Amino acid sequence: MIPHLVRVLGEYDNTVESQSSLPNFRREIASAVLAASMFSDSRWKTETVARVRDLLKDDDDLYLNACIAHRESVVFRMSGKLPDSTSALVRFVHTYVLTNSLNKESETNPRYNAQRGKLTISYSLNLIRGGELKDAERELQAWKPLNPDAPLTLEKLVCLNQNSAAAKILRYQGKFKEALTLQERILKERSPYKYSQNAHEYIISLSFVADMYTELGRAQEVESLIQETLNNLVKNSEQNSIAGRHLQISLAESYLERSMFSEARTILLQVKAFLDDNALYDQFGDSVTFQVLVGLGRVCHRQKRWSEAVSYWNLAEEAARKRQYSAGLVKYSMAHALRMSGDAKENKKLAEEAREMVKSRRGMFWITRFQSAWYDYIVRRWNEGVNEVSRLMHISLMRDMGSRALRLPLHSCATANTGMHNSLQQIYCGFMGD
């Protein structure tokens, strides 16, 4: 499809002398390019969105401009450019909504209402990404079908995406049971598309359900849940698509939860290798890269491969900084790994930074088991280490004081009544007297 579209665009550029004289033809071309922007790599998506924006320049078609605003918002968000993503939506509102460009026909048009729902969901997803979950929930509830009791097909599809965003909010709030219940319902409604070329949304929902299984102690069920779909992706060489990567990571997380470290590591390294090889073409891999590095850090940590763990935690921190994610737990994990590898000075500094970062908020529960079980694990291990250091210091002090007491003359033991270790010396002298 894409090669044909490229040729059509070439012919269009070569033969159309006055694009303004052919608005309907130009809109048809724009619609085709817009549909194609959903496929291929990030460079293609970015180029096609820019091309549609150019094709629709000075065109006041409300529906198509709503479509391009939505696609721009999605592509920017996938690239980690949240301010640009929100700006694309705000620009549409300022240009067409606040200037009263809407008319009665558009307000009652199900096609435009469905597109308006997509814009609302995109804005809500930006808020979710920024951690503003309550605001995201409120915005999400602002849209509804024209006839909620009998929504049309286009509106039904938007309702599915609306519910999917609501499930994501529940998950990020740590409400895993509620998120699973909602996403299982969505998965059932999307199941007719599981073998179609539009299976992306189904696979994303399947990955979500798998993650909730792992969060809720059902990790052993994940493999049977997703294996058929994953096998089909591998068969069609689509395992490294955006949806395919999500599914692979879900499987790796279930293995990690089951202490199947070798299996988890193999999958995560395969995904990382693909992302490293395609970094120039797939800008959308940054968030997945962070997930993979966090996964590899935990695998090495659990296997007590401290130098490797430190390396992966360090890379994860760099990825977090690039995407402006909260890295408090990453720093905590790195500090613990450094302590276990014998680097006392650096781990103390990192731990102090991490404590400040996680003191106010634990973070959103978006990486499976990271902000939940791993948070509890690493804080517990850190505190155990602190208590162990205190215990060893106390034992060392006691031994030192005991050694000095043993070297004292007996008459000194009887007369000593000053100094901070007086009572301890009496105990040791009492023991000697026995």
Secondary structure, 3 states (H helix, E strand, C coil): CHHHHHHHHHHHHHHCCCHHHCHHHHHHHHHHHHHHCCCCCHHHHHHHHHHHHHHCCCCCCHHHHHHHHHHHHHHHHHCCCHHHHHHHHHHHHHHHHCCCCCCHHHHCCHHHHHHHHHHHHHHHHHHHHCCCHHHHHHHHCCCCCCCCCCCCHHHHHHHHHHHHHHHHHHHHCCCHHHHHHHHHHHHHHHHHHCCCCCCHHHHHHHHHHHHHHHHCCCHHHHHHHHHHHHHHHHHCCCCCCHHHHHHHHHHHHHHHHCCCHHHHHHHHHHHHHHHHHCCCCCHHHHHHHHHHHHHHHHHHHHCCCHHHHHHHHHHHHHHHHHHCCCCHHHHHHHHHHHHHHCCHHHHHHHHHHHHHHHHHCCCCCCCCCHHHHHHHHHHHHHHHHHHHHHHHHHHHHHHHHHHHHHHCCHHHHHHCCCCCCHHHHHHHHHHHHC
